[in-house]
Amino acid sequence: KKGGRAAQKGRVQKMEQLNWAVLGTGAIANEMALAFKAMGRTLGAVGSRSPEKAAAFAKRYGAQKAYADFREMFTDPAVDVIYLATPNNTHMEFLRAALAGGKHVLCEKSIALNSRELADAARLAEQRGLVLAEAMTIWHMPLYKELRRMVGAGELGRVQMMTLNFGSFKEYDMQNRFFAPSLAGGALLDIGVYALSLARGFMESQPDRVLSQMRPAPTGVDEQAGILLMNRQGQMATLALSLHAKQPKRAMISCEKGYLEILEYPRADRALWVDAATGAQRVLAAGEAASALQYELEDMERAVLTGDAGPMRLGETADVMALMTTLRREWGLQYPGEVW
């Protein structure tokens, strides 16, 4: 697809209506509410530890209900799906409650703190016939679906090596979620999960060789890390992460026939392909970055309505969680109250 957009250009299909509740009223919850609005949808309900914040959020986005006690959403018969947008360290408590209440759950990254937690949640979802998924944009952006198709069809050759950067400069405030151990802070769970998800998505199998170096913040959470991955097929990835040094969100995927360069890769809608033999360049494009959260919603609803949860890629989410758990064990980074 030289230049231009792919056929699915930025248009999110009209979905059968399911009733959604949002738990949390922070920045990403506001983005998701705007995604519902852009799709012509009405958000069913919102909950927060602060009833006042829930009421203000409901008024702002036209949600039908604001809970005085957010826990009501877990048993509310009107709710089909819960979007969980609370801090990482609260996810498991709320996942258990939502799944026990018979609700499908789309949970913000990172979906859990470690592999043990995710396995427990996945087991409960399976027992109850529910869809559990992480709100990971990389699984749902049309660009990545198209690139994975092209790799699978042999059009780009086999993926050999990837280089992934993600760095943000966060001012040192040891009370905020980026640096606070009590809020499961650190670069790995906040930004590294994107890089690891992209790497896993283009590898033929889970990396089984992992090397790393980590520099801690004053609180002990991971401020900066360099990570090397390799799987049994010899595919490799190099990751550079930082919460105190700005880097471009840049991915380089080197294949046998050339390489892909992708900027702003968490919500990318285009990639530059450079042919190894000729040096010729072309832009591969699909979807729209601005619709990233809409694609997540569309895929989640399709999974719930069809019973096919494969596109939500929970297995690969589990692989990424296993890598993050392995890394933090090696670093000796265990959050307060966390059980491995």
Stockholm file with secondary structure:
# STOCKHOLM 1.0

chainA/1-340         KKGGRAAQKGRVQKMEQLNWAVLGTGAIANEMALAFKAMGRTLGAVGSRSPEKAAAFAKRYGAQKAYADFREMFTDPAVDVIYLATPNNTHMEFLRAALAGGKHVLCEKSIALNSRELADAARLAEQRGLVLAEAMTIWHMPLYKELRRMVGAGELGRVQMMTLNFGSFKEYDMQNRFFAPSLAGGALLDIGVYALSLARGFMESQPDRVLSQMRPAPTGVDEQAGILLMNRQGQMATLALSLHAKQPKRAMISCEKGYLEILEYPRADRALWVDAATGAQRVLAAGEAASALQYELEDMERAVLTGDAGPMRLGETADVMALMTTLRREWGLQYPGEVW
#=GR chainA/1-340 SS CCSSCCTTTTCCCCCCCCCEEEECCSHHHHHHHHHHHHTTCCCCEEECSSHHHHHHHHHHHTCSEECSSGGGGGTCTTCCEEEECSCGGGHHHHHHHHHHTTCEEEEESSSSSSHHHHHHHHHHHHHTTCCEEEECHHHHCHHHHHHHHHHHTTSSCCEEEEEEEEEEECCCCTTSTTTCGGGTCSHIIIIIHHHHHHHHHTSSSCCCEEEEEEEECTTSSEEEEEEEEECTTCCEEEEEEESEEEEEEEEEEEETTEEEEEESGGGCCEEEEEETTTCCEEEEECSCGGGHHHHHHHHHHHHHHHSCCGGGCHHHHHHHHHHHHHHHHHHTCCCTTCCC
#=GC SS_cons         CCSSCCTTTTCCCCCCCCCEEEECCSHHHHHHHHHHHHTTCCCCEEECSSHHHHHHHHHHHTCSEECSSGGGGGTCTTCCEEEECSCGGGHHHHHHHHHHTTCEEEEESSSSSSHHHHHHHHHHHHHTTCCEEEECHHHHCHHHHHHHHHHHTTSSCCEEEEEEEEEEECCCCTTSTTTCGGGTCSHIIIIIHHHHHHHHHTSSSCCCEEEEEEEECTTSSEEEEEEEEECTTCCEEEEEEESEEEEEEEEEEEETTEEEEEESGGGCCEEEEEETTTCCEEEEECSCGGGHHHHHHHHHHHHHHHSCCGGGCHHHHHHHHHHHHHHHHHHTCCCTTCCC
//
